[in-house]
Amino acid sequence: MKLRQIISIAALTGALLWGGVSSQSLLEWNVILISWDGAQRAHLEELREHGVLPNLEALAAAGAALPMEIRGHATDTKAGHAEMLSGYGPQVTGIFSNRYYQAIPEGLTIFERLKARFGQQSSTVAIAGKRSNIIEILENALAEIDLALIRSAHAALNGPVMLRALRSLKDRAFFAFFHFSDPDHAGHTYGENSQEYSEAITLCDLWLGRIVATLQELGIFDKTLIYVTTDHGFDEGRKTHSNAPEIWLVTNDPAVASPEEGIALQGDIVPTILERLGFELGALEPSLPGRSLLKKAVGASRP
């Protein structure tokens, strides 16, 4: 398994500030965006009802748990993560599915927007458990990711690296993307209704708890917003996700709420995070099609 590391974790902690960014431009929040690849919404809700996802439940109690939908692209890894990390659908990104794709165009990912605005006063991290599906869409953004570990690996291998990365970042503002491939692999191998699929989702919850515990240990949990979601759902009772648009978002962000009209969409995640980090959404080019889910935000109604 090949490791791509833009700079080392040790170098992250000692990186010098540069580039004319004023102290007023510092990030107010740390943000961790977590993907539980292929975790079906209905299956997740069943596990929550059975009380076997205590860490996700605690996150929801502090913030919100929202149903979401995918519209406009295939329900697969490349297309889902492209919208999750840029806020744009395939008409802008060129990523329609795992088969029909290109790299997200330069400058459009959260990583690049943060670096363009905050420079080295913000750190960016991407740790993912699928090499080709993730690295191929992030090719243009890799130069703006301070620590990138994108390899085909389960939680047992990538989880400890996530915790080490957090410890290295305790004194710096950061955005981290953590991706767990386990539910998707279990679903394709054993099927959505299998015990193995349930166990893969509960494993993700275990690592969520470890991430939270590490943030608490470092004294930065209270200034870290965590958004947990998925790239796509899973076909009921099958080993595929050909038509699986029902997804979800769970967060400890108390400012997040379901839209007053319509259902939240996958494309609403990026506007929510960027507005939380102080971006003026109307000034972004090209315009983001989604809306912020922050309670104070007023967006156009959506059927």
N, C-alpha and C positions, 0 to 999 in steps of 0.2 A: 504494500500500500504506500503510494508515493505521497510525501509531505510537501506541500507548498507553503512556505512561511515567508511572508514579506519582510518582517523583521522579527527578531526573537522576543519572547516574553520579557526577558531581562532588559532588552533594549527599550521596550515600551515604557518601563518604569523610569528610565533615565532620559527619555527623549526631551530635547530642548524645545521651548516655545519659540515660535517665529511668526513672521509674516504680517505684522501690523494689525493684529486682532486685539481690540481693546478689552480691558477686564470686564466691561459691561456686556461683552459678547459671549461670556462664558455660559456654557450650558447650565440650566437650573436643575435639570434632572438627568440621571442616568436612565437609559432605556435598554431593556432586553426583550427582543422579539424572538419567541420560541415557536418552532414548528414541530408538531407531532404528525409526521407525514402519514397521510391516509387514515386519520382517525375519524371514523364516521360519526356524525352528530347523534343519530339515534342510539348507536352503541355506547357512545360516551355518556349520554343521559341515563341509560340503563345502569352503567357502572356508578355514576354519581348517586343514583337512587339507592343502590346497594351499599353505599358508604365506603367504597374501596378506592376512592380518589380524594383522600382527605386534604392533600396539599392544593389541588385544584379548587376544592370546595372552599378552603380558607382564602384563596386568592379572590374567588368570586364574592365572598362575604365582605371583603374589604373594598371591592369595586363593583364589577358587573359581569354577568354572563349573558351573551347575546347570541341568538341564532343568526346565521349569515347564509348568503347564497353566492354561487359563482354564476356569472353571466358573460357570454361573449367569447369564451374560449374552452378548449378541452379540459376535462377534469383529470388532469395529470400533473406530474411533478414540475416539469419545466414551465408550463403555462401558469400554474398556480403560484409558484415561487416568484416568477417574473412580476406578476401583479402585486404580490405580497411585499416585494422589495422595491418596487418603483411606483406603484399606484396606477400604472397604465395598462390597458388591454393590448391585444395583439395588433390593433391598427397603428399603434405607436411603437410598440416594442418589436413587432415582427415575430413574436413567439406565440404561435397558435396551438402547439401541441408538442409532445416529445419528439415527433417526427419532423414537424415543420417549424423551424426555429432559427434564430440567430442570437448573437449576444445582445443583451439590453443595450440600446444606443448610449453612447458616452454621455455622462453627466446626469443621467436620470435616476440612478439608484439613491436610496437613503444615504449610503456610505459617501457617495460623491457630493451630495448636497451638503452634508455636514462638514466635509473637508473644505468645500468651497466657501462656506460661511465662517467656520470657526478655526480653520487651519489645524495646527498641531495642538491647539488647546482642547481638542476632542480626539479621543481614540476610537478606532473602529475595529471590530472583531467579527469574523465569520468562521464558525466551526460547524461543519456539516458532515452528515453520514452517507452522502451519495456523491461520488466524485464527478462522473460525467454530467449527470443531470443538473448539478448546481454550478460547477466550474464553467461549463459551456455558456450558461446565460450570464455569468458574472465576469466574463473575460475582460471586458472594457473597464470594469470597476476595480479590478484587483490591485492596481497601483495605489488606490485610495483606501485600501483595507490594511491596517497596520499589522494585524495578525490574521492570517488565513490558513486554516487547516481544513481542507476539503478532500475527504477520502472516503472510500467505501468502508464504513466501520459502524458497528453497533454502539449502543449507549455505554457498554462496559469499557470500551476503549476511548470514546470521545468525551464521556461525562467527566472523568477526572481532569482532562485537559481544560474543559470549561471552568472547573473550579480553580485550577491554577491560574488561568487567565484572569479571573475575577480578583484573585489575591494580588496579582501584579498591577491591577488597575485601581486599587482601593483609593489612591490619592489623585485620580484623574477622572474627568468627566468622560463618559464613554457611551457608545451605542454598540450592542452586541447582538448578533444573529446566531442563535443556537438551533441546530436542526437534528431531530431524532428520527432515524429511518425505520426504527423497529416495528411500528404498527403496519406500515406498508409492506415490509418484507413478510411479516406474519400473515397478513391478509392474502397476499399472492400465493403463499405456500400452503396455508391451511384453510383459508376461507374466512369471511367476515364473521360468521357465527361460531367460530372455533374458540376453544379455551385459550389457545396460543395467542390469538388476536387480542383477547381480553388481557392476557398477561403482559403483552407488549405495551398496551396502553397504561396499565398499572405500573409498569417499569418506568415509563415516562413520568408518571406522577411521583414516583420515588425520587427521580433525579430532579424534578421541580422542587421537592422538599429539600434536597441537598443544596440546590442553588440558593434557595431562600435562607437556609441555615448559614451558608457561607457569607451571604450579604449581611446577615445579622451579626455574625462573628466579626466582620470587618467594620461594623458600625455604619453601613451605608444603605441598609434596606429601606429606611424611611425616605431616602431621596432617589430610590430606584423604582421606575415604573416597569412592570412586567406585563407583556401581552402574549398570551398563549393562543395559538390558532392552528389551523391545518391547511395544507395546500389543496386538498380535495377530500371527498368522502369515500365511501366504498359501496359497490353494488350489494344490495341486501342479499345475504346468504351466499355470495359468490366470491370468486377469487380475482375479480376485476373491479375497475372503477371507470367503466366506459360512460356511464351516465350517473354521476355522483356529485351533484352541485350543492348539496346541503352540508354546509360547514358551520363554524362557530368561532366565537372569540370569548376568552375569559381573561380578565385583567384585575389588578389591584388598583387601577386608576379610578379614583372616586368621581372624576369628572366625566367618565364615559357613561352613556346611556343609549338605549335603543332609540332609533329615530321615531318621531311622533307619527310619521306616515311611512308606510312601506316597511320593507325589511332591509337590514344592513347588508351591504355587499362587500365582497373581498376587496374591491377597489377603494373602500372607505378606510382601510387600515392605515395606509400611508398618510393620507391627509390628517387623520387623527393624531398620529405620532408627530408629524411635522408641525402641526399647530401647537401641540403640547410643548415642543422645543422652541417655540417662538417664531416660527416662519409665518410670513404673510402669504396665505395660500393664493390669493388673487394675483400676487406678483410672480408666481412661478410660471415658467414657460417650458414646454407647452402646458396649457391649463390642465390641471388634474380633473378627470371626469367624476371622481368620487367626492364625497362630502365628509367633513369632520363629524365624529360622533361625540364630541365634547358637548356637554349640556348647554354651554353658553353659545355654541355655534348655531347659526340659523342658515339652513341650506334649503335648496329647492326641494319640493316634495317629489317623491318617487313612488310610482304605483307598485 
